Amino acid sequence: MNSRRNFIGKLGAGMAGLFMVSRVKDVYAINNQGRLPVVVSTWNHGLKANDAAWDVLRQGGYALDAAEAAARITEADPEVITVGYGGLPDANGKVTLDACIMDERGNAGSVAFLEHIKHPISVARLVMEKTPHVMLTGKGALDFALSSGFKKENLITPLAKKAWKKWRKEDRTFKPVINIENEILPNHDTIGILALDAQGRLCGACTTSGMAYKLHGRVGDSPIIGAGLYVDGEIGGAVATGSGELVMKTLGSFLVVELMRNGMSPEEACKEAVHRIAAKIEGYEQHQIGYLALDIHGNIGSFSMQPGFEYALKNDLVSDLVKVNSYMR
């Protein structure tokens, strides 16, 4: 009788697990049911990134290591046209990268307008851990990276160069593209990662090649602490994706975390941050903004300006994409 009960109990637990997996794109994914550890990342390339983070988290590792590992996967993927190696260049044909990282204690590091270095997220971490500064930019960031042992590389792929040459010949104007899709390499946008480890430590990372064909020297929200990423280890964290100018004007990720501090759920806070942009910034209809938030209890929330935004979730039960509700229909 006991063996039969044990079998039924195991069968029931297994069925419950299957039920939870089947609901990954519904309430289960949004709430995460307080499961630790957990990692979330923006867009479809977050799936591979999350796998790298999970390799750290499932062994009881540190959330900061997990977030960095996740970012490095996307930075090194030539098929991701919006991050790192393979990223579409600026108007001058130069691939310039931005990244930042933040731990649960409020320590942060950032690099902006960095060329020739495949893993800006790791340079940002060294800025945080080895210097008294938060941000290094341009040649200074490159010199620091090279002196720290990073290798100088050509980051523009043949396909990215082909796309730039086509743009230069036919268009030569810059305009934001909602949920960017490219005829050569379909993809999306900046990757932001939030990882919560088994010890309850919450850390984040954000890395991007920025808007395609931007003016040379342009820096977006991704390396700006409080804009592209913000983490408070006592409350939660948030990351942003989309048109960085709108995020910078409202310090979106900081706003999301502060709204959570004042009692809003991650979902409510992301929604209010998007509404803030719509209420204050003219022309918001021409842009995509997506916010993703994770609190220290493992609750997840997200909201976007336009349809089409999604995030990747991974914990001990599920690994899947979650579609996000939007302000515009």
Secondary structure, 3 states (H helix, E strand, C coil): CHHHHHHHHHHHHHHHHHHHHHCCCCHHHHHHHHCCCEEEEECCCHHHHHHHHHHHHCCCCCHHHHHHHHHHHHHCCCCCCCCCCCCCCCCCCCCCEEEEEECCCCCEEEEEEECCCCCHHHHHHHHHHHCCCCEEEHHHHHHHHHHCCCCCCCCCCHHHHHHHHHHHHHCCCCCCCCCCCCCCCCCCCCEEEEEECCCCCEEEEEEECCCCCCCCCCCCCCCCECCCEEEECCCEEEEEEECHHHHHHHCHHHHHHHHHHCCCCHHHHHHHHHHHHHHHCCCHHHCCEEEEEEECCCCEEEEECCCCCEEEEECCCCEEEEECCECCC
